[in-house]
Amino acid sequence: MGTDKDWEKWGRDDPYFGVLSDEKYRSEHLSDENLADFFASGEEHVRMIIDTIRGHFSREFVPESALDFGCGVGRLLIPLARVSKRATGIDVSSSMLEKARQHCARLGIENVQLALSDDALSRIKSSHDLIHSHIVFAHIHPSRGMKVMQRLAEKVSPGGFMAVQFLYACNAPGLIRGMVNLRYRIPLLNALRNMLRGRPVKEPAMQLHVYNLPAILQFLNRCNFGEALLITDRFDNDTFDSAILIAQRSW
């Protein structure tokens, strides 16, 4: 479970909840007010990222080219496009990308390119001076995610920035975590959980995975990233410890 097909199903059936797992973003609850809140949260997040880069690294930073990995319906891509000369959004779900395309057209955002993502990032030919990802690597198993993260780092321009969020610790008891991992592997257990929670029986599990923080810092060092800043937080009702890592690639 947790394959790209699962995320295509989220994109097709419940895309906004797939991006932010709050019941008010379920398709049946998505009022105009809730949709506005959804996109406002993206504006706030991107403002924080840009302000942090300007406050700690480069006071006059304005991205020439920004890339949002796992862009979903465009919650973060649209505000990135507003502060960048060019922006690219990539995602494994074609349905998510279509929603992003619709929202860009609705808002008159014309400096965006969208592309289907794969592990090799084969459709991303150029480098970018800001590569960003938020609440995406948490859903990718580290054995796969670390390779993708390294490829993203290699596509950061000299002097550019990488800003990625990941989980680095789980606070749940080992038995509970083990049961959750079984649910990821056995569709019947996931279906049973969905029934008990009143959710669609075939709704995919939204996997959450923990990364090795020293391993991330090690490969960034080998990719010539210098100073790195960690912004720590809690995730999923304090079940996980989360970090946003912002690092600048050396010139």
Secondary structure as UniProt FT lines:
FT   HELIX           4..13
FT   HELIX           15..19
FT   HELIX           23..25
FT   HELIX           27..29
FT   HELIX           32..56
FT   TURN            59..60
FT   STRAND          65..69
FT   TURN            72..73
FT   TURN            75..76
FT   HELIX           77..83
FT   STRAND          86..91
FT   HELIX           94..107
FT   STRAND          112..116
FT   TURN            119..120
FT   TURN            122..123
FT   STRAND          128..133
FT   HELIX           137..139
FT   HELIX           142..154
FT   STRAND          156..170
FT   HELIX           174..185
FT   HELIX           187..196
FT   TURN            197..198
FT   TURN            201..202
FT   HELIX           213..222
FT   TURN            223..224
FT   STRAND          225..235
FT   TURN            236..239
FT   STRAND          240..249
//
